[in-house]
Amino acid sequence: MARWQPDARGRLAAAALELFAERGFDQTTVTDIAARAGLDKRTFYRLFGDKREALFSGSDQLETILVKAIAEAGAAPFDTVVAAYRRVAEEVFAGRLDSVRVRQTIIESSPELQERELRKTVSLAAAVAAALRAKGVGETAATLAAESGSTVFRVAFAQWVAPGNETSLADLIAEAAAELRAVTSP
């Protein structure tokens, strides 16, 4: 690809995913990723801090959608969080199951990437709790709703990427939330 083509960030992220799937995360260099994308190493580092960031670059988008959905919602805190995660499922993940499965396989192959994924999850839950507090939800309720919603999302996400699954992520989130309500109700 020529250097002038648009979406260098997207091309680098796609090249990273391809190479991580082909060679493994540890065996892929930034130079390899840049070359596959038709760019140079300097461009890579201008757009990403390191090769992990090429794999996790969508975190900011997830947080933005979650926080906006919470700010716009008027339901009870847990219902607000579940609705926000369903919105993420529809706006970010719909139609991307194959590439998300590849990404998840890469993450599961590396303790370093698993740790990064956990940090991302904790960061998202903290942003959700802060968004709830900004709406006037108390500290404890905001934390419980955010952490519970994060757990619902993780459970649903694991089911969604599992081989053979054909249910949408948004529907799996709704099912996991209903199941959590059932196990916590008298």
LINKA-V540838 format. One record per helix or strand of 2 or more residues. SS is the DSSP state (alpha for helix, beta for strand). FROM is the first residue (numbers start at 1). LEN is the number of residues. If there is no record, write none. Layout:
BEGIN
ss->(SS/SS)
from->(FROM/FROM)
len->(LEN/LEN)
END
This chain:
BEGIN
ss->(alpha/alpha/alpha/alpha/alpha/alpha/alpha/alpha/alpha/alpha)
from->(8/30/41/51/59/77/97/111/139/169)
len->(16/8/7/5/14/17/12/24/23/16)
END
